[in-house]
Amino acid sequence: MMGRFAILGAGLVLAGCAMTGAPERSELVTEPQVCTPQRFEFYFRDSEAGLTEAARQAISLTAGQLQGCQIRGVSVIGLADARGGATANLALSERRALAVAEALEAAGWPSPVFSLGAAGDSGAVTADGAREPMRRRTEVLVDAAPR
């Protein structure tokens, strides 16, 4: 007997929600805005500046996602881990940033908006001496807005 009252009560509560003008799901759920500032990372093999196939696919996907946006600026920052010397790591970081910028430009992004930077191995070793291998990457900061 108690189970029937619980089901009846739940039905009344749900019916009450429908009668109070609760918004429809479609009114609450919206598509995420793509044309906003975004940050992407593209990773490289140890001591290399050539794009991997995964990085090429990610760049293509990223370029496609932002195709209808106004790209106001793109900052591409190359990084390196702590292996090797500081001068070599800075040069490697520069080559990584250039490789990503060229791939984004080839994908149709406007080249005048690119700003390239290289951090080398600066920050690749933590304060307690641990090396950061995840620094084998390029960070891309995109200032995108709706057209």
Order of alpha helices (4+ residues) and beta strands (2+ residues): alpha-alpha-beta-alpha-beta-alpha-beta-beta
